[in-house]
Amino acid sequence: MSIFHSHCDVSPQLQATQQATAKNSASLARGFRHRQLGMSSIQLVLMIGLFVLALTCVLKMAPVYIQHMNAQSVFDSLLEEQSTRDRPFLKSEIRSLIGKRMNINQITIMALKDVEIEKTSSGNIVNAVYEVREPLIGNIDVVMKFENSVTLPLAN
């Protein structure tokens, strides 16, 4: 037992340091206990305000992005339909098909006048560049810019 006892002896100086550290930790814990009550009311109001702002942005912008994806699917469907035809679309046919499909899909974020059709040596390039302005809060608006494009080849 004396062998273990000699190894476990702690010097008086080390004991005093450990005791002082324990006292300091206890006094610090008592001091922090009063300050660690949680979020203040101002912080809570700010966090709720930021959450409401983020939620408002999502609710205002999500429908616009969904319509943008629908508009791109209209353009992609032209490419699919072109691949099944034996002759390329005429510009008037392209414009008519886009108008009909925008009407069916209830796409209101772009107008048919935003669609430009350019004939090149490789095919018809159908491009629509448009922006959507959505009111956010008061006089603050969110502006979203989009571009939909597809190249319809002249020959299959």
ABEGO torsion letter per residue (X at the ends): XAAAAAAABBBAAAAAAAAAAAAAAAAAAAAAAAABAEBBAAAAAAAAAAAAAAAAAAAAAAAAAAAAAAAAAAAAAAAAAAAABABBBBAAAAAAAAAAAAAAAGBAABBAAABBBBBBAAEBBBBBBBBBBBBABEABBBBBBBBBBBBBBABX
